[in-house]
Amino acid sequence: MPTLILSKNEMRGLLSMPEVIEVVEEAFRDWTQGKGNMPPKAYLSVDQGDFRAMPVYLPGVAGLKWVNVHTANLSRGLPTVMAVWIHNDPETGYPLAVMDATDITAYRTGATAAIASKYLARQDSHTLGIIGAGRQAYTQIQAHAELFEIHRINVFDLSETTAEKLMQSFPEYSPRKSTLEEATTSDIVCTLTPSREALLKKEWVQPGTHINAIGADAEGKEELEPSILKEAMVVVDDIRQAAAAGEINMPITRGQFTVDNVYATLGDIVTGKKQGRIDPEAISVFDSTGVAIEDAAVARLVYEKARHAGTYQSLDLVDG
Ligand SMILES: NC(=O)c1ccc[n+]([C@@H]2O[C@H](COP(=O)([O-])OP(=O)(O)OC[C@H]3O[C@@H](n4cnc5c(N)ncnc54)[C@H](O)[C@@H]3O)[C@@H](O)[C@H]2O)c1
């Protein structure tokens, strides 16, 4: 039996943001209702960066994402984050497909943050702050534009060229090059840097702001002053992963925050076990570490589309 092989270029034609948002929200609902299995990510550090192995089962798919984070790659003309997905039949274990998951990662990360914003941000949010204008920033904008009427994007990046490039890609949302403080005063703020020290100051965050803290996805990383978390309604994708590697990891290590201070998981919110935003003045934070159910849901969708099309390359990769 052949194994489908899907390249990065082919994935581009198979990914659509509205569909990704739908299947990722469904995956959080299913997983929270016990329909799935996801052990914590395994990290492998090397001097230049790190790798993560992310195994997962959801109805109809078992799989593994193997993904790296190498922050010096931009100067080499390579993405910081690259990924491969192995797609197995849960019935037999057969490897049905091997696909590039670099864009799956970017799409599902954008989609998950936008889903968090849907429940946690004010519905009248019209300005989007982008702090860190690299690869993940593009899909944050695409996903939020599906669910909100975006009037302006405030962009901050240490690299002016990177900020300019992002702004040129989205002229329809009146992008403006901003200071870190200006970007932080947006209705919805997405932090997307590999920072290991707090960038956002509590005094800049306006009442009613929702923050998607995306960049901190490994031990030692953080982007927000801990005092922001202390006052905010904090929602995580996965409590164990967030405590070990998310935005709350360093405040927990320093004794400034505990897991008991977490309000809910995103799954609790999408299933209605916990309410989303009630108070228009509240500050909310979604701590995103990235979970494999997001990848599995998107890969399952892509695999079904590619299989039905019947036009993609395949290989007799293993006996069968
Ligand atoms: N939570 C998740 O699911 C998830 C998924 C993918 C990536 N990530 C993380 O998100 C971060 C960004 O990933 P990416 O693929 O966009 O990387 P990238 O290298 O393409 O972009 C990062 C950008 O941040 C900018 N930057 C670095 N330090 C900064 C600072 N102090 N202030 C402002 N800008 C700064 C860089 O100039 C660069 O443009 C990484 O830390 C990555 O590990 C998280």
Ligand as a Chemical Component Dictionary entry (heavy atoms), coordinates in Angstrom:
data_LIG
# 
_chem_comp.id                   LIG 
_chem_comp.type                 NON-POLYMER 
_chem_comp.pdbx_formal_charge   0 
_chem_comp.three_letter_code    LIG 
# 
loop_
_chem_comp_atom.comp_id 
_chem_comp_atom.atom_id 
_chem_comp_atom.alt_atom_id 
_chem_comp_atom.type_symbol 
_chem_comp_atom.charge 
_chem_comp_atom.model_Cartn_x 
_chem_comp_atom.model_Cartn_y 
_chem_comp_atom.model_Cartn_z 
_chem_comp_atom.pdbx_ordinal 
LIG N1  N1  N 0  2.864  28.457 20.841 1  
LIG C1  C1  C 0  2.991  27.853 19.696 2  
LIG O1  O1  O 0  2.173  27.013 19.323 3  
LIG C2  C2  C 0  4.136  28.217 18.793 4  
LIG C3  C3  C 0  4.165  27.742 17.474 5  
LIG C4  C4  C 0  5.193  28.143 16.636 6  
LIG C5  C5  C 0  6.195  28.963 17.125 7  
LIG N2  N2  N 1  6.163  29.368 18.422 8  
LIG C6  C6  C 0  7.206  30.260 18.971 9  
LIG O2  O2  O 0  6.884  31.565 18.499 10 
LIG C7  C7  C 0  8.086  32.329 18.363 11 
LIG C8  C8  C 0  8.137  32.930 16.965 12 
LIG O3  O3  O 0  8.206  31.915 15.984 13 
LIG P1  P1  P 0  8.420  32.297 14.430 14 
LIG O4  O4  O 0  8.349  31.021 13.676 15 
LIG O5  O5  O -1 7.535  33.429 14.051 16 
LIG O6  O6  O 0  9.921  32.814 14.486 17 
LIG P2  P2  P 0  10.643 33.865 13.530 18 
LIG O7  O7  O 0  12.092 33.708 13.797 19 
LIG O8  O8  O 0  10.146 33.715 12.135 20 
LIG O9  O9  O 0  10.136 35.298 14.070 21 
LIG C9  C9  C 0  10.487 35.811 15.342 22 
LIG C10 C10 C 0  10.544 37.318 15.210 23 
LIG O10 O10 O 0  10.696 37.887 16.518 24 
LIG C11 C11 C 0  11.560 39.004 16.402 25 
LIG N3  N3  N 0  12.114 39.279 17.739 26 
LIG C12 C12 C 0  13.030 38.564 18.424 27 
LIG N4  N4  N 0  13.214 39.115 19.645 28 
LIG C13 C13 C 0  12.378 40.189 19.711 29 
LIG C14 C14 C 0  12.114 41.160 20.701 30 
LIG N5  N5  N 0  12.734 41.146 21.877 31 
LIG N6  N6  N 0  11.203 42.131 20.416 32 
LIG C15 C15 C 0  10.572 42.171 19.223 33 
LIG N7  N7  N 0  10.798 41.273 18.233 34 
LIG C16 C16 C 0  11.693 40.299 18.485 35 
LIG C17 C17 C 0  12.607 38.576 15.382 36 
LIG O11 O11 O 0  13.240 39.713 14.800 37 
LIG C18 C18 C 0  11.733 37.812 14.373 38 
LIG O12 O12 O 0  11.256 38.636 13.336 39 
LIG C19 C19 C 0  9.220  31.364 18.707 40 
LIG O13 O13 O 0  9.585  31.544 20.052 41 
LIG C20 C20 C 0  8.614  29.994 18.517 42 
LIG O14 O14 O 0  9.255  29.013 19.287 43 
LIG C21 C21 C 0  5.163  29.030 19.260 44 
# 
loop_
_chem_comp_bond.comp_id 
_chem_comp_bond.atom_id_1 
_chem_comp_bond.atom_id_2 
_chem_comp_bond.value_order 
_chem_comp_bond.pdbx_ordinal 
LIG N1  C1  SING 1  
LIG C1  O1  DOUB 2  
LIG C1  C2  SING 3  
LIG C2  C3  SING 4  
LIG C2  C21 DOUB 5  
LIG C3  C4  DOUB 6  
LIG C4  C5  SING 7  
LIG C5  N2  DOUB 8  
LIG N2  C6  SING 9  
LIG N2  C21 SING 10 
LIG C6  O2  SING 11 
LIG C6  C20 SING 12 
LIG O2  C7  SING 13 
LIG C7  C8  SING 14 
LIG C7  C19 SING 15 
LIG C8  O3  SING 16 
LIG O3  P1  SING 17 
LIG P1  O4  DOUB 18 
LIG P1  O5  SING 19 
LIG P1  O6  SING 20 
LIG O6  P2  SING 21 
LIG P2  O7  DOUB 22 
LIG P2  O8  SING 23 
LIG P2  O9  SING 24 
LIG O9  C9  SING 25 
LIG C9  C10 SING 26 
LIG C10 O10 SING 27 
LIG C10 C18 SING 28 
LIG O10 C11 SING 29 
LIG C11 N3  SING 30 
LIG C11 C17 SING 31 
LIG N3  C12 SING 32 
LIG N3  C16 SING 33 
LIG C12 N4  DOUB 34 
LIG N4  C13 SING 35 
LIG C13 C14 SING 36 
LIG C13 C16 DOUB 37 
LIG C14 N5  SING 38 
LIG C14 N6  DOUB 39 
LIG N6  C15 SING 40 
LIG C15 N7  DOUB 41 
LIG N7  C16 SING 42 
LIG C17 O11 SING 43 
LIG C17 C18 SING 44 
LIG C18 O12 SING 45 
LIG C19 O13 SING 46 
LIG C19 C20 SING 47 
LIG C20 O14 SING 48 
# 
